[in-house]
Amino acid sequence: MSRTASLYHSTVGKKVLMAVTGLILFLFVIGHMLGNLKVFEGPESFNQYAEFLRTMGYPLIPRYGLIWVGRIFLLAAVGVHVYSAWQLWVRSRLARAEGYRKVKDLSFSYASRTMRWGGVLILLFVVYHILHLTTGQAHPDFVPGDVYRNFIVGFSNPLVVGFYVVAQVALGLHLYHGVWSMTQTLGASHPKYDRWRRSTSGALAIVVVVGFVIPPVAVLLGLLS
Amino acid sequence: MRLTLHVWRQAGRDDTGSFETYQADGISESMSFLDMLDLVNEELAQEGKEPIAFDHDCREGICGSCGVMIDGVPHGPKSMTTACQVHMRSFKDGDEIWVEPWRATSFPVIRDLVVDRSPFDRIIEAGGYISVRTGSVPDANTTPISKGAVETAMDAAVCIGCGACVAACPNASAMLFTASKVAHLALLPQGQPERYDRVLKMVDVHDEEGFGNCTNHGACEVACPKGISVDYIAQLNRDLVRATLSFRPEKGTAE
């Protein structure tokens, strides 16, 4: 068996796939969060930004060209990430077929214990989120193209914002353990900065959560309309 | 002091096993946990019952033979301490203690608290060694090694192979064990010729033996009686990826 194939078949190889796809999704999440903050620049700027995303590379590349490339790429990353997680979860279940009568969880953090279910919650949120603000089926009054208006109307419901905040906290926990795990799995460790790895992933997770939560809360507080 | 023990009893590999409750009386706080089990066993023997089987050897924390789940924690409540070095002063009079064997599909129970840890031997056989010429002892200091490399290698080499990492891991992964064995050789000049073959083979056998995958929970590091850091797992991962993605001519003697 070639070495690459044997890496894929090993548990570490599957984790490498999770780490690489996780990194792709993490970078997307950062970009998405920064894009969201453009909502504070007003309707014109925000809608223009949305239009830019649809027409990137035009006229060399047709409208919606690059955005679809990006969507398919991200979807593939999600698929590989979830499938590898599933395979490893099955393996772990088999590795301890009989459990303990009494066991104390010695894990470093709450975040590490909630990776699997937190991941499922994030996945469900993403499906809802797309139906809410991209395709509009879960939106009370969706106007295609008027992203700013859809945003304001969509987040004027406290229940929607509440679910959104819960999902962001789940994302934050997932990233806190996930980003640290990624450095661990890819072997990006070094005695000089090992003690910073965990706090850095915590700080990045907080930045992402705060960055995502600010705009919808601002809508709810009436700071954006 | 007086304690209530719930101990896993299993007559053999194929027995289903169950918990038995014992009253341990007259326990001195300066006894070790294993001394306490010895006392219970003496009473069981006097009553004509089968004593509780458990692994032990040196009883000074260096051999890696002992190890049971004591109240849900591998080796008991004291950090960086093997079960034989946990003294009864860590418990209170009247405590109720659950004593269980390591639980992992790869570590089948042989009897009571004794599990079969031979998968560790097979991981070592796969590459946890260096090939050297036999013959006269080499002169001292013929291979210079920096102080830092020695210390870092030694911090991994302190692994006694007790299996607490597997027992504590929510995935029953033996990555901390494998990583400590891979890392201490990878950090020393003597380990270089077989470095990349070693990591491939040892991880291969780790997986074949049916251990789970590491999800970086870190429970192993907390449970490890020698306090081996999960940073060594990062080093194993790095070496494995390197071994896979970059071309390195086979240097090892074995293939």
Interface residues (C-beta under 8 A of the other chain):
Chain A: R3 T4 S6 L7 H9 S10 T11 V12 G13 K14 K15 V16 L88 R91 S92 L94 A95 R96 A97 E98 G99 Y100 R101 K102 V103 K104 D105 L106 S107 F108 S109 S112 R113 M115 H177 W180 S181 T183 Q184 T185 L186 G187 A188 S189 P191 D194
Chain B: H6 W8 F19 M69 D71 G72 V73 W98 E100 R103 A104 T105 S106 T152 A168 P170 N171 A172 S173 L200 V203 D204 H206 D207 G210 F211 G212 N213 C214 T215 N216 H217 G218 A219 E221 V222 A223 V230 D231 I233 A234 Q235 L236 N237 R238 D239 L240 V241 R242 A243 T244 L245
